[in-house]
Amino acid sequence: MTTIEITLPDQLASDAAEAGLLSPESIESLLRERLKAQRVKELFEAMERMSAVDDPPYMSPEEVAEEVKAMRAERRAQLSR
């Protein structure tokens, strides 16, 4: 377990204590909810960034084969040096 000390304005601390929000269980629940919301937000932001990226042009199987052939030839040339 970790102990954390926080500084709050007096009125906020009083109101939170009266509402039962300063108990370890309440603070844990609040933090877990906030972390979950933050992760969901980050996921949607990442999805938006991904959808904004233009898809690369699709290669035909023949083009893929040619690229593989060229890569293998390049490797062979490097190994033979």
N, CA, C and O atoms as a Maestro MAE file, in Angstrom:
{
 s_m_m2io_version
 :::
 2.0.0
}

f_m_ct {
 s_m_title
 :::
 protein
 m_atom[324] {
  # First column is atom index #
  i_m_mmod_type
  r_m_x_coord
  r_m_y_coord
  r_m_z_coord
  i_m_residue_number
  s_m_chain_name
  s_m_pdb_residue_name
  s_m_pdb_atom_name
  i_m_atomic_number
  :::
  1 25 0.835 -1.189 0.000 1 A "MET " " N  " 7
  2 3 0.000 0.000 0.000 1 A "MET " " CA " 6
  3 2 0.869 1.237 0.000 1 A "MET " " C  " 6
  4 15 1.961 1.243 0.568 1 A "MET " " O  " 8
  5 25 0.388 2.263 -0.627 2 A "THR " " N  " 7
  6 3 1.070 3.548 -0.674 2 A "THR " " CA " 6
  7 2 0.238 4.568 0.067 2 A "THR " " C  " 6
  8 15 -0.985 4.590 -0.066 2 A "THR " " O  " 8
  9 25 0.885 5.407 0.844 3 A "THR " " N  " 7
  10 3 0.212 6.498 1.542 3 A "THR " " CA " 6
  11 2 0.497 7.780 0.783 3 A "THR " " C  " 6
  12 15 1.642 8.073 0.441 3 A "THR " " O  " 8
  13 25 -0.559 8.541 0.524 4 A "ILE " " N  " 7
  14 3 -0.436 9.792 -0.222 4 A "ILE " " CA " 6
  15 2 -1.006 10.922 0.622 4 A "ILE " " C  " 6
  16 15 -2.072 10.785 1.223 4 A "ILE " " O  " 8
  17 25 -0.294 12.031 0.663 5 A "GLU " " N  " 7
  18 3 -0.771 13.218 1.364 5 A "GLU " " CA " 6
  19 2 -1.163 14.243 0.313 5 A "GLU " " C  " 6
  20 15 -0.393 14.527 -0.605 5 A "GLU " " O  " 8
  21 25 -2.360 14.796 0.447 6 A "ILE " " N  " 7
  22 3 -2.809 15.817 -0.503 6 A "ILE " " CA " 6
  23 2 -3.167 17.091 0.243 6 A "ILE " " C  " 6
  24 15 -3.527 17.064 1.420 6 A "ILE " " O  " 8
  25 25 -3.062 18.201 -0.462 7 A "THR " " N  " 7
  26 3 -3.436 19.496 0.098 7 A "THR " " CA " 6
  27 2 -4.663 19.982 -0.652 7 A "THR " " C  " 6
  28 15 -4.657 20.075 -1.879 7 A "THR " " O  " 8
  29 25 -5.713 20.291 0.090 8 A "LEU " " N  " 7
  30 3 -6.967 20.765 -0.494 8 A "LEU " " CA " 6
  31 2 -7.392 22.053 0.198 8 A "LEU " " C  " 6
  32 15 -7.030 22.292 1.349 8 A "LEU " " O  " 8
  33 25 -8.156 22.875 -0.499 9 A "PRO " " N  " 7
  34 3 -8.744 24.029 0.180 9 A "PRO " " CA " 6
  35 2 -9.631 23.535 1.333 9 A "PRO " " C  " 6
  36 15 -10.267 22.486 1.222 9 A "PRO " " O  " 8
  37 25 -9.672 24.273 2.411 10 A "ASP " " N  " 7
  38 3 -10.405 23.849 3.604 10 A "ASP " " CA " 6
  39 2 -11.853 23.498 3.307 10 A "ASP " " C  " 6
  40 15 -12.349 22.463 3.751 10 A "ASP " " O  " 8
  41 25 -12.535 24.360 2.554 11 A "GLN " " N  " 7
  42 3 -13.957 24.121 2.290 11 A "GLN " " CA " 6
  43 2 -14.155 22.844 1.473 11 A "GLN " " C  " 6
  44 15 -15.069 22.066 1.745 11 A "GLN " " O  " 8
  45 25 -13.308 22.632 0.484 12 A "LEU " " N  " 7
  46 3 -13.406 21.421 -0.336 12 A "LEU " " CA " 6
  47 2 -13.147 20.189 0.524 12 A "LEU " " C  " 6
  48 15 -13.871 19.199 0.414 12 A "LEU " " O  " 8
  49 25 -12.137 20.234 1.370 13 A "ALA " " N  " 7
  50 3 -11.826 19.104 2.253 13 A "ALA " " CA " 6
  51 2 -12.997 18.808 3.183 13 A "ALA " " C  " 6
  52 15 -13.347 17.649 3.407 13 A "ALA " " O  " 8
  53 25 -13.593 19.860 3.718 14 A "SER " " N  " 7
  54 3 -14.732 19.697 4.617 14 A "SER " " CA " 6
  55 2 -15.916 19.070 3.887 14 A "SER " " C  " 6
  56 15 -16.522 18.114 4.371 14 A "SER " " O  " 8
  57 25 -16.238 19.623 2.712 15 A "ASP " " N  " 7
  58 3 -17.363 19.099 1.932 15 A "ASP " " CA " 6
  59 2 -17.124 17.652 1.518 15 A "ASP " " C  " 6
  60 15 -18.035 16.826 1.584 15 A "ASP " " O  " 8
  61 25 -15.901 17.345 1.092 16 A "ALA " " N  " 7
  62 3 -15.575 15.981 0.665 16 A "ALA " " CA " 6
  63 2 -15.651 15.012 1.840 16 A "ALA " " C  " 6
  64 15 -16.126 13.887 1.691 16 A "ALA " " O  " 8
  65 25 -15.184 15.446 3.004 17 A "ALA " " N  " 7
  66 3 -15.247 14.595 4.194 17 A "ALA " " CA " 6
  67 2 -16.693 14.325 4.580 17 A "ALA " " C  " 6
  68 15 -17.047 13.192 4.906 17 A "ALA " " O  " 8
  69 25 -17.539 15.365 4.544 18 A "GLU " " N  " 7
  70 3 -18.960 15.201 4.878 18 A "GLU " " CA " 6
  71 2 -19.653 14.261 3.911 18 A "GLU " " C  " 6
  72 15 -20.573 13.540 4.295 18 A "GLU " " O  " 8
  73 25 -19.212 14.263 2.644 19 A "ALA " " N  " 7
  74 3 -19.817 13.395 1.632 19 A "ALA " " CA " 6
  75 2 -19.216 11.989 1.656 19 A "ALA " " C  " 6
  76 15 -19.639 11.115 0.899 19 A "ALA " " O  " 8
  77 25 -18.238 11.780 2.521 20 A "GLY " " N  " 7
  78 3 -17.616 10.466 2.623 20 A "GLY " " CA " 6
  79 2 -16.638 10.163 1.499 20 A "GLY " " C  " 6
  80 15 -16.324 9.002 1.234 20 A "GLY " " O  " 8
  81 25 -16.159 11.207 0.844 21 A "LEU " " N  " 7
  82 3 -15.278 11.008 -0.304 21 A "LEU " " CA " 6
  83 2 -13.799 10.905 0.045 21 A "LEU " " C  " 6
  84 15 -12.976 10.663 -0.838 21 A "LEU " " O  " 8
  85 25 -13.449 11.083 1.311 22 A "LEU " " N  " 7
  86 3 -12.038 11.033 1.683 22 A "LEU " " CA " 6
  87 2 -11.628 9.695 2.285 22 A "LEU " " C  " 6
  88 15 -10.495 9.540 2.740 22 A "LEU " " O  " 8
  89 25 -12.532 8.738 2.291 23 A "SER " " N  " 7
  90 3 -12.165 7.410 2.789 23 A "SER " " CA " 6
  91 2 -11.276 6.731 1.751 23 A "SER " " C  " 6
  92 15 -11.398 7.016 0.560 23 A "SER " " O  " 8
  93 25 -10.396 5.851 2.176 24 A "PRO " " N  " 7
  94 3 -9.528 5.160 1.214 24 A "PRO " " CA " 6
  95 2 -10.329 4.457 0.110 24 A "PRO " " C  " 6
  96 15 -9.921 4.458 -1.051 24 A "PRO " " O  " 8
  97 25 -11.451 3.867 0.470 25 A "GLU " " N  " 7
  98 3 -12.276 3.165 -0.520 25 A "GLU " " CA " 6
  99 2 -12.843 4.135 -1.557 25 A "GLU " " C  " 6
  100 15 -12.842 3.847 -2.753 25 A "GLU " " O  " 8
  101 25 -13.324 5.281 -1.088 26 A "SER " " N  " 7
  102 3 -13.900 6.273 -2.005 26 A "SER " " CA " 6
  103 2 -12.838 6.847 -2.934 26 A "SER " " C  " 6
  104 15 -13.068 7.001 -4.133 26 A "SER " " O  " 8
  105 25 -11.684 7.160 -2.375 27 A "ILE " " N  " 7
  106 3 -10.610 7.718 -3.193 27 A "ILE " " CA " 6
  107 2 -10.150 6.686 -4.214 27 A "ILE " " C  " 6
  108 15 -9.904 7.030 -5.370 27 A "ILE " " O  " 8
  109 25 -10.030 5.417 -3.801 28 A "GLU " " N  " 7
  110 3 -9.648 4.358 -4.742 28 A "GLU " " CA " 6
  111 2 -10.666 4.256 -5.868 28 A "GLU " " C  " 6
  112 15 -10.292 4.160 -7.037 28 A "GLU " " O  " 8
  113 25 -11.938 4.277 -5.527 29 A "SER " " N  " 7
  114 3 -12.988 4.188 -6.539 29 A "SER " " CA " 6
  115 2 -12.939 5.373 -7.501 29 A "SER " " C  " 6
  116 15 -13.046 5.205 -8.716 29 A "SER " " O  " 8
  117 25 -12.776 6.572 -6.943 30 A "LEU " " N  " 7
  118 3 -12.690 7.768 -7.788 30 A "LEU " " CA " 6
  119 2 -11.502 7.699 -8.744 30 A "LEU " " C  " 6
  120 15 -11.624 8.028 -9.924 30 A "LEU " " O  " 8
  121 25 -10.348 7.265 -8.221 31 A "LEU " " N  " 7
  122 3 -9.159 7.169 -9.063 31 A "LEU " " CA " 6
  123 2 -9.318 6.110 -10.142 31 A "LEU " " C  " 6
  124 15 -8.919 6.327 -11.286 31 A "LEU " " O  " 8
  125 25 -9.899 4.964 -9.791 32 A "ARG " " N  " 7
  126 3 -10.114 3.907 -10.791 32 A "ARG " " CA " 6
  127 2 -11.063 4.376 -11.894 32 A "ARG " " C  " 6
  128 15 -10.818 4.125 -13.074 32 A "ARG " " O  " 8
  129 25 -12.146 5.057 -11.512 33 A "GLU " " N  " 7
  130 3 -13.093 5.578 -12.500 33 A "GLU " " CA " 6
  131 2 -12.419 6.594 -13.425 33 A "GLU " " C  " 6
  132 15 -12.624 6.573 -14.639 33 A "GLU " " O  " 8
  133 25 -11.626 7.467 -12.846 34 A "ARG " " N  " 7
  134 3 -10.938 8.505 -13.631 34 A "ARG " " CA " 6
  135 2 -9.918 7.886 -14.571 34 A "ARG " " C  " 6
  136 15 -9.806 8.297 -15.725 34 A "ARG " " O  " 8
  137 25 -9.163 6.888 -14.080 35 A "LEU " " N  " 7
  138 3 -8.190 6.204 -14.937 35 A "LEU " " CA " 6
  139 2 -8.874 5.502 -16.103 35 A "LEU " " C  " 6
  140 15 -8.385 5.537 -17.232 35 A "LEU " " O  " 8
  141 25 -10.008 4.865 -15.824 36 A "LYS " " N  " 7
  142 3 -10.758 4.182 -16.888 36 A "LYS " " CA " 6
  143 2 -11.226 5.194 -17.923 36 A "LYS " " C  " 6
  144 15 -11.090 4.959 -19.124 36 A "LYS " " O  " 8
  145 25 -11.778 6.320 -17.472 37 A "ALA " " N  " 7
  146 3 -12.254 7.356 -18.393 37 A "ALA " " CA " 6
  147 2 -11.099 7.909 -19.221 37 A "ALA " " C  " 6
  148 15 -11.257 8.173 -20.413 37 A "ALA " " O  " 8
  149 25 -9.947 8.083 -18.598 38 A "GLN " " N  " 7
  150 3 -8.781 8.604 -19.310 38 A "GLN " " CA " 6
  151 2 -8.314 7.611 -20.377 38 A "GLN " " C  " 6
  152 15 -7.963 8.012 -21.487 38 A "GLN " " O  " 8
  153 25 -8.309 6.326 -20.047 39 A "ARG " " N  " 7
  154 3 -7.898 5.307 -21.027 39 A "ARG " " CA " 6
  155 2 -8.854 5.261 -22.209 39 A "ARG " " C  " 6
  156 15 -8.424 5.131 -23.355 39 A "ARG " " O  " 8
  157 25 -10.147 5.368 -21.933 40 A "VAL " " N  " 7
  158 3 -11.135 5.368 -23.014 40 A "VAL " " CA " 6
  159 2 -10.928 6.587 -23.902 40 A "VAL " " C  " 6
  160 15 -10.977 6.483 -25.128 40 A "VAL " " O  " 8
  161 25 -10.696 7.739 -23.286 41 A "LYS " " N  " 7
  162 3 -10.455 8.967 -24.044 41 A "LYS " " CA " 6
  163 2 -9.224 8.816 -24.922 41 A "LYS " " C  " 6
  164 15 -9.249 9.187 -26.096 41 A "LYS " " O  " 8
  165 25 -8.141 8.271 -24.362 42 A "GLU " " N  " 7
  166 3 -6.916 8.075 -25.129 42 A "GLU " " CA " 6
  167 2 -7.123 7.090 -26.270 42 A "GLU " " C  " 6
  168 15 -6.553 7.258 -27.348 42 A "GLU " " O  " 8
  169 25 -7.938 6.057 -26.038 43 A "LEU " " N  " 7
  170 3 -8.232 5.093 -27.100 43 A "LEU " " CA " 6
  171 2 -8.949 5.773 -28.258 43 A "LEU " " C  " 6
  172 15 -8.593 5.568 -29.419 43 A "LEU " " O  " 8
  173 25 -9.954 6.577 -27.948 44 A "PHE " " N  " 7
  174 3 -10.688 7.263 -29.011 44 A "PHE " " CA " 6
  175 2 -9.812 8.280 -29.732 44 A "PHE " " C  " 6
  176 15 -9.940 8.458 -30.943 44 A "PHE " " O  " 8
  177 25 -8.927 8.948 -29.001 45 A "GLU " " N  " 7
  178 3 -7.997 9.876 -29.645 45 A "GLU " " CA " 6
  179 2 -7.068 9.138 -30.602 45 A "GLU " " C  " 6
  180 15 -6.788 9.620 -31.700 45 A "GLU " " O  " 8
  181 25 -6.590 7.960 -30.181 46 A "ALA " " N  " 7
  182 3 -5.726 7.158 -31.051 46 A "ALA " " CA " 6
  183 2 -6.496 6.688 -32.276 46 A "ALA " " C  " 6
  184 15 -5.953 6.669 -33.381 46 A "ALA " " O  " 8
  185 25 -7.752 6.309 -32.090 47 A "MET " " N  " 7
  186 3 -8.569 5.875 -33.227 47 A "MET " " CA " 6
  187 2 -8.768 7.016 -34.214 47 A "MET " " C  " 6
  188 15 -8.741 6.807 -35.427 47 A "MET " " O  " 8
  189 25 -8.969 8.225 -33.693 48 A "GLU " " N  " 7
  190 3 -9.125 9.386 -34.578 48 A "GLU " " CA " 6
  191 2 -7.842 9.650 -35.361 48 A "GLU " " C  " 6
  192 15 -7.886 9.935 -36.558 48 A "GLU " " O  " 8
  193 25 -6.692 9.555 -34.675 49 A "ARG " " N  " 7
  194 3 -5.412 9.751 -35.376 49 A "ARG " " CA " 6
  195 2 -5.219 8.689 -36.453 49 A "ARG " " C  " 6
  196 15 -4.747 8.988 -37.550 49 A "ARG " " O  " 8
  197 25 -5.583 7.457 -36.141 50 A "MET " " N  " 7
  198 3 -5.419 6.371 -37.106 50 A "MET " " CA " 6
  199 2 -6.329 6.564 -38.322 50 A "MET " " C  " 6
  200 15 -5.929 6.288 -39.453 50 A "MET " " O  " 8
  201 25 -7.544 7.036 -38.084 51 A "SER " " N  " 7
  202 3 -8.462 7.218 -39.204 51 A "SER " " CA " 6
  203 2 -8.064 8.402 -40.075 51 A "SER " " C  " 6
  204 15 -8.474 8.486 -41.233 51 A "SER " " O  " 8
  205 25 -7.269 9.316 -39.530 52 A "ALA " " N  " 7
  206 3 -6.834 10.486 -40.299 52 A "ALA " " CA " 6
  207 2 -5.676 10.161 -41.227 52 A "ALA " " C  " 6
  208 15 -5.377 10.935 -42.137 52 A "ALA " " O  " 8
  209 25 -5.020 9.029 -41.010 53 A "VAL " " N  " 7
  210 3 -3.876 8.643 -41.833 53 A "VAL " " CA " 6
  211 2 -4.379 8.028 -43.126 53 A "VAL " " C  " 6
  212 15 -5.242 7.149 -43.120 53 A "VAL " " O  " 8
  213 25 -3.830 8.500 -44.228 54 A "ASP " " N  " 7
  214 3 -4.209 7.922 -45.514 54 A "ASP " " CA " 6
  215 2 -3.683 6.503 -45.607 54 A "ASP " " C  " 6
  216 15 -2.540 6.227 -45.241 54 A "ASP " " O  " 8
  217 25 -4.524 5.605 -46.101 55 A "ASP " " N  " 7
  218 3 -4.087 4.230 -46.308 55 A "ASP " " CA " 6
  219 2 -3.062 4.202 -47.427 55 A "ASP " " C  " 6
  220 15 -3.213 4.900 -48.430 55 A "ASP " " O  " 8
  221 25 -2.030 3.406 -47.263 56 A "PRO " " N  " 7
  222 3 -1.077 3.289 -48.361 56 A "PRO " " CA " 6
  223 2 -1.759 2.578 -49.531 56 A "PRO " " C  " 6
  224 15 -2.714 1.825 -49.335 56 A "PRO " " O  " 8
  225 25 -1.274 2.815 -50.724 57 A "PRO " " N  " 7
  226 3 -1.894 2.121 -51.855 57 A "PRO " " CA " 6
  227 2 -1.677 0.615 -51.711 57 A "PRO " " C  " 6
  228 15 -0.632 0.159 -51.248 57 A "PRO " " O  " 8
  229 25 -2.681 -0.131 -52.115 58 A "TYR " " N  " 7
  230 3 -2.584 -1.579 -52.018 58 A "TYR " " CA " 6
  231 2 -1.691 -2.107 -53.132 58 A "TYR " " C  " 6
  232 15 -1.707 -1.615 -54.260 58 A "TYR " " O  " 8
  233 25 -0.920 -3.112 -52.782 59 A "MET " " N  " 7
  234 3 -0.024 -3.717 -53.760 59 A "MET " " CA " 6
  235 2 -0.649 -5.030 -54.240 59 A "MET " " C  " 6
  236 15 -1.262 -5.769 -53.470 59 A "MET " " O  " 8
  237 25 -0.475 -5.288 -55.516 60 A "SER " " N  " 7
  238 3 -0.950 -6.559 -56.056 60 A "SER " " CA " 6
  239 2 -0.001 -7.655 -55.588 60 A "SER " " C  " 6
  240 15 1.124 -7.362 -55.183 60 A "SER " " O  " 8
  241 25 -0.431 -8.903 -55.637 61 A "PRO " " N  " 7
  242 3 0.466 -10.002 -55.265 61 A "PRO " " CA " 6
  243 2 1.748 -9.998 -56.103 61 A "PRO " " C  " 6
  244 15 2.818 -10.350 -55.607 61 A "PRO " " O  " 8
  245 25 1.638 -9.604 -57.357 62 A "GLU " " N  " 7
  246 3 2.814 -9.548 -58.225 62 A "GLU " " CA " 6
  247 2 3.792 -8.476 -57.738 62 A "GLU " " C  " 6
  248 15 5.005 -8.686 -57.743 62 A "GLU " " O  " 8
  249 25 3.250 -7.314 -57.312 63 A "GLU " " N  " 7
  250 3 4.105 -6.242 -56.805 63 A "GLU " " CA " 6
  251 2 4.802 -6.662 -55.506 63 A "GLU " " C  " 6
  252 15 5.973 -6.350 -55.290 63 A "GLU " " O  " 8
  253 25 4.067 -7.369 -54.651 64 A "VAL " " N  " 7
  254 3 4.654 -7.861 -53.404 64 A "VAL " " CA " 6
  255 2 5.781 -8.835 -53.727 64 A "VAL " " C  " 6
  256 15 6.853 -8.761 -53.127 64 A "VAL " " O  " 8
  257 25 5.549 -9.746 -54.669 65 A "ALA " " N  " 7
  258 3 6.571 -10.714 -55.058 65 A "ALA " " CA " 6
  259 2 7.811 -10.009 -55.597 65 A "ALA " " C  " 6
  260 15 8.933 -10.416 -55.294 65 A "ALA " " O  " 8
  261 25 7.623 -8.965 -56.387 66 A "GLU " " N  " 7
  262 3 8.752 -8.208 -56.932 66 A "GLU " " CA " 6
  263 2 9.533 -7.521 -55.818 66 A "GLU " " C  " 6
  264 15 10.764 -7.502 -55.850 66 A "GLU " " O  " 8
  265 25 8.837 -6.959 -54.836 67 A "GLU " " N  " 7
  266 3 9.506 -6.305 -53.709 67 A "GLU " " CA " 6
  267 2 10.315 -7.315 -52.898 67 A "GLU " " C  " 6
  268 15 11.439 -7.030 -52.484 67 A "GLU " " O  " 8
  269 25 9.739 -8.493 -52.675 68 A "VAL " " N  " 7
  270 3 10.445 -9.541 -51.927 68 A "VAL " " CA " 6
  271 2 11.680 -9.976 -52.696 68 A "VAL " " C  " 6
  272 15 12.755 -10.154 -52.124 68 A "VAL " " O  " 8
  273 25 11.511 -10.144 -54.002 69 A "LYS " " N  " 7
  274 3 12.643 -10.547 -54.844 69 A "LYS " " CA " 6
  275 2 13.758 -9.502 -54.785 69 A "LYS " " C  " 6
  276 15 14.932 -9.856 -54.682 69 A "LYS " " O  " 8
  277 25 13.402 -8.230 -54.849 70 A "ALA " " N  " 7
  278 3 14.396 -7.155 -54.797 70 A "ALA " " CA " 6
  279 2 15.088 -7.123 -53.435 70 A "ALA " " C  " 6
  280 15 16.301 -6.928 -53.357 70 A "ALA " " O  " 8
  281 25 14.324 -7.312 -52.372 71 A "MET " " N  " 7
  282 3 14.901 -7.313 -51.024 71 A "MET " " CA " 6
  283 2 15.885 -8.466 -50.864 71 A "MET " " C  " 6
  284 15 16.963 -8.286 -50.298 71 A "MET " " O  " 8
  285 25 15.522 -9.650 -51.360 72 A "ARG " " N  " 7
  286 3 16.412 -10.808 -51.265 72 A "ARG " " CA " 6
  287 2 17.689 -10.579 -52.070 72 A "ARG " " C  " 6
  288 15 18.781 -10.938 -51.627 72 A "ARG " " O  " 8
  289 25 17.551 -9.990 -53.232 73 A "ALA " " N  " 7
  290 3 18.726 -9.713 -54.064 73 A "ALA " " CA " 6
  291 2 19.641 -8.717 -53.354 73 A "ALA " " C  " 6
  292 15 20.864 -8.861 -53.383 73 A "ALA " " O  " 8
  293 25 19.055 -7.721 -52.728 74 A "GLU " " N  " 7
  294 3 19.841 -6.733 -51.988 74 A "GLU " " CA " 6
  295 2 20.584 -7.389 -50.827 74 A "GLU " " C  " 6
  296 15 21.754 -7.089 -50.587 74 A "GLU " " O  " 8
  297 25 19.901 -8.293 -50.102 75 A "ARG " " N  " 7
  298 3 20.543 -9.005 -48.992 75 A "ARG " " CA " 6
  299 2 21.706 -9.860 -49.488 75 A "ARG " " C  " 6
  300 15 22.785 -9.870 -48.896 75 A "ARG " " O  " 8
  301 25 21.465 -10.577 -50.585 76 A "ARG " " N  " 7
  302 3 22.528 -11.414 -51.138 76 A "ARG " " CA " 6
  303 2 23.739 -10.581 -51.514 76 A "ARG " " C  " 6
  304 15 24.881 -10.982 -51.291 76 A "ARG " " O  " 8
  305 25 23.472 -9.409 -52.092 77 A "ALA " " N  " 7
  306 3 24.566 -8.531 -52.510 77 A "ALA " " CA " 6
  307 2 25.334 -8.041 -51.281 77 A "ALA " " C  " 6
  308 15 26.561 -7.951 -51.323 77 A "ALA " " O  " 8
  309 25 24.645 -7.729 -50.205 78 A "GLN " " N  " 7
  310 3 25.311 -7.267 -48.982 78 A "GLN " " CA " 6
  311 2 26.121 -8.389 -48.350 78 A "GLN " " C  " 6
  312 15 27.215 -8.146 -47.842 78 A "GLN " " O  " 8
  313 25 25.606 -9.607 -48.372 79 A "LEU " " N  " 7
  314 3 26.317 -10.730 -47.759 79 A "LEU " " CA " 6
  315 2 27.543 -11.143 -48.557 79 A "LEU " " C  " 6
  316 15 28.501 -11.675 -47.997 79 A "LEU " " O  " 8
  317 25 27.516 -10.901 -49.853 80 A "SER " " N  " 7
  318 3 28.634 -11.333 -50.694 80 A "SER " " CA " 6
  319 2 29.798 -10.354 -50.663 80 A "SER " " C  " 6
  320 15 30.857 -10.638 -51.224 80 A "SER " " O  " 8
  321 25 29.622 -9.218 -50.021 81 A "ARG " " N  " 7
  322 3 30.699 -8.217 -49.951 81 A "ARG " " CA " 6
  323 2 31.756 -8.597 -48.987 81 A "ARG " " C  " 6
  324 15 32.727 -7.861 -48.813 81 A "ARG " " O  " 8
  :::
 }
 m_bond[323] {
  # First column is bond index #
  i_m_from
  i_m_to
  i_m_order
  :::
  1 1 2 1
  2 2 3 1
  3 3 4 2
  4 3 5 1
  5 5 6 1
  6 6 7 1
  7 7 8 2
  8 7 9 1
  9 9 10 1
  10 10 11 1
  11 11 12 2
  12 11 13 1
  13 13 14 1
  14 14 15 1
  15 15 16 2
  16 15 17 1
  17 17 18 1
  18 18 19 1
  19 19 20 2
  20 19 21 1
  21 21 22 1
  22 22 23 1
  23 23 24 2
  24 23 25 1
  25 25 26 1
  26 26 27 1
  27 27 28 2
  28 27 29 1
  29 29 30 1
  30 30 31 1
  31 31 32 2
  32 31 33 1
  33 33 34 1
  34 34 35 1
  35 35 36 2
  36 35 37 1
  37 37 38 1
  38 38 39 1
  39 39 40 2
  40 39 41 1
  41 41 42 1
  42 42 43 1
  43 43 44 2
  44 43 45 1
  45 45 46 1
  46 46 47 1
  47 47 48 2
  48 47 49 1
  49 49 50 1
  50 50 51 1
  51 51 52 2
  52 51 53 1
  53 53 54 1
  54 54 55 1
  55 55 56 2
  56 55 57 1
  57 57 58 1
  58 58 59 1
  59 59 60 2
  60 59 61 1
  61 61 62 1
  62 62 63 1
  63 63 64 2
  64 63 65 1
  65 65 66 1
  66 66 67 1
  67 67 68 2
  68 67 69 1
  69 69 70 1
  70 70 71 1
  71 71 72 2
  72 71 73 1
  73 73 74 1
  74 74 75 1
  75 75 76 2
  76 75 77 1
  77 77 78 1
  78 78 79 1
  79 79 80 2
  80 79 81 1
  81 81 82 1
  82 82 83 1
  83 83 84 2
  84 83 85 1
  85 85 86 1
  86 86 87 1
  87 87 88 2
  88 87 89 1
  89 89 90 1
  90 90 91 1
  91 91 92 2
  92 91 93 1
  93 93 94 1
  94 94 95 1
  95 95 96 2
  96 95 97 1
  97 97 98 1
  98 98 99 1
  99 99 100 2
  100 99 101 1
  101 101 102 1
  102 102 103 1
  103 103 104 2
  104 103 105 1
  105 105 106 1
  106 106 107 1
  107 107 108 2
  108 107 109 1
  109 109 110 1
  110 110 111 1
  111 111 112 2
  112 111 113 1
  113 113 114 1
  114 114 115 1
  115 115 116 2
  116 115 117 1
  117 117 118 1
  118 118 119 1
  119 119 120 2
  120 119 121 1
  121 121 122 1
  122 122 123 1
  123 123 124 2
  124 123 125 1
  125 125 126 1
  126 126 127 1
  127 127 128 2
  128 127 129 1
  129 129 130 1
  130 130 131 1
  131 131 132 2
  132 131 133 1
  133 133 134 1
  134 134 135 1
  135 135 136 2
  136 135 137 1
  137 137 138 1
  138 138 139 1
  139 139 140 2
  140 139 141 1
  141 141 142 1
  142 142 143 1
  143 143 144 2
  144 143 145 1
  145 145 146 1
  146 146 147 1
  147 147 148 2
  148 147 149 1
  149 149 150 1
  150 150 151 1
  151 151 152 2
  152 151 153 1
  153 153 154 1
  154 154 155 1
  155 155 156 2
  156 155 157 1
  157 157 158 1
  158 158 159 1
  159 159 160 2
  160 159 161 1
  161 161 162 1
  162 162 163 1
  163 163 164 2
  164 163 165 1
  165 165 166 1
  166 166 167 1
  167 167 168 2
  168 167 169 1
  169 169 170 1
  170 170 171 1
  171 171 172 2
  172 171 173 1
  173 173 174 1
  174 174 175 1
  175 175 176 2
  176 175 177 1
  177 177 178 1
  178 178 179 1
  179 179 180 2
  180 179 181 1
  181 181 182 1
  182 182 183 1
  183 183 184 2
  184 183 185 1
  185 185 186 1
  186 186 187 1
  187 187 188 2
  188 187 189 1
  189 189 190 1
  190 190 191 1
  191 191 192 2
  192 191 193 1
  193 193 194 1
  194 194 195 1
  195 195 196 2
  196 195 197 1
  197 197 198 1
  198 198 199 1
  199 199 200 2
  200 199 201 1
  201 201 202 1
  202 202 203 1
  203 203 204 2
  204 203 205 1
  205 205 206 1
  206 206 207 1
  207 207 208 2
  208 207 209 1
  209 209 210 1
  210 210 211 1
  211 211 212 2
  212 211 213 1
  213 213 214 1
  214 214 215 1
  215 215 216 2
  216 215 217 1
  217 217 218 1
  218 218 219 1
  219 219 220 2
  220 219 221 1
  221 221 222 1
  222 222 223 1
  223 223 224 2
  224 223 225 1
  225 225 226 1
  226 226 227 1
  227 227 228 2
  228 227 229 1
  229 229 230 1
  230 230 231 1
  231 231 232 2
  232 231 233 1
  233 233 234 1
  234 234 235 1
  235 235 236 2
  236 235 237 1
  237 237 238 1
  238 238 239 1
  239 239 240 2
  240 239 241 1
  241 241 242 1
  242 242 243 1
  243 243 244 2
  244 243 245 1
  245 245 246 1
  246 246 247 1
  247 247 248 2
  248 247 249 1
  249 249 250 1
  250 250 251 1
  251 251 252 2
  252 251 253 1
  253 253 254 1
  254 254 255 1
  255 255 256 2
  256 255 257 1
  257 257 258 1
  258 258 259 1
  259 259 260 2
  260 259 261 1
  261 261 262 1
  262 262 263 1
  263 263 264 2
  264 263 265 1
  265 265 266 1
  266 266 267 1
  267 267 268 2
  268 267 269 1
  269 269 270 1
  270 270 271 1
  271 271 272 2
  272 271 273 1
  273 273 274 1
  274 274 275 1
  275 275 276 2
  276 275 277 1
  277 277 278 1
  278 278 279 1
  279 279 280 2
  280 279 281 1
  281 281 282 1
  282 282 283 1
  283 283 284 2
  284 283 285 1
  285 285 286 1
  286 286 287 1
  287 287 288 2
  288 287 289 1
  289 289 290 1
  290 290 291 1
  291 291 292 2
  292 291 293 1
  293 293 294 1
  294 294 295 1
  295 295 296 2
  296 295 297 1
  297 297 298 1
  298 298 299 1
  299 299 300 2
  300 299 301 1
  301 301 302 1
  302 302 303 1
  303 303 304 2
  304 303 305 1
  305 305 306 1
  306 306 307 1
  307 307 308 2
  308 307 309 1
  309 309 310 1
  310 310 311 1
  311 311 312 2
  312 311 313 1
  313 313 314 1
  314 314 315 1
  315 315 316 2
  316 315 317 1
  317 317 318 1
  318 318 319 1
  319 319 320 2
  320 319 321 1
  321 321 322 1
  322 322 323 1
  323 323 324 2
  :::
 }
}
